Amino acid sequence: MVDLLAAEGQRAEGVGKGTTDKEKRAWKRWCEYCSIIQNDYDIYLQDLSPEFRTRLFVAFAAALRRRHFS
């Protein structure tokens, strides 16, 4: 049990500030994108079909590539 707790602590220490900042930025952009497409009520996409979910992710990736959020 001690090994499991130690491993969890080491894992948490291994995540740097840069990684945390990138995760926060990506989540902020996703929430902003959902607001733009008027989907702020379902940001986790639970009510959408798998096919539409995939299409939405592709559209979001395209918006990121176009630097829509820069």
N, C-alpha and C positions, 0 to 999 in steps of 0.2 A: 504493500500500500504506500509505503514511503517513496518507493521508486516512481509510482504513478504521480504523486504530488510533486516530486522533484521534476519530472518530465514536463508537467503542465507549467510549472514556474519557468523552466528553461525555454519552453515554447513561447510563452508570453514575453519574455525578455528578448527573444530573437526577432520580434516584430519591431522594426525601427519606426521612428517618427515619420520618416518619408513615406513608408508604406501606409501608415495610418492616415496621413494627409491625402494620399492618392485615393484611398478608399472613400474618405469623406467627400472629396471633390467629385468622384464618379457618382456617388449617391446623390449629391446635390444636383448634378447635371441630369441624372435620370429623373429626379422629382420635377425639375424644371421642364424637361421634355414632356413628361406626363401632363403637366399643367398646360403646356402649349397645345397639345393635341386633345385637351379637355378630357383627360383620363385621370384626374387627381383623386378620384374616389377609389381607384383600384390599382395603386402603384405596384402591388405584388402580382398583378395579372391573374388573380385566382378565378375570375369570372369569364376568362377568354379561352377559346379553343386552343389546343396546342399549335395548330397551323397558324392561327392569327398571332399568337404569342411570338412565334418564330419570325413572322413578317414584321412585327413591331420591333423586335430586337435588331433586325437587319436595317430597318428605317432609322433607328437610333444610332447604329454604327455609322450609317451614311451621314447623318447629321454631325457626328463627331469628326468624321473624315473631312467634311466641308468646313470644319472649325466653327460651327454654328455657336458654340459656347465659349469661344476664346475671348 
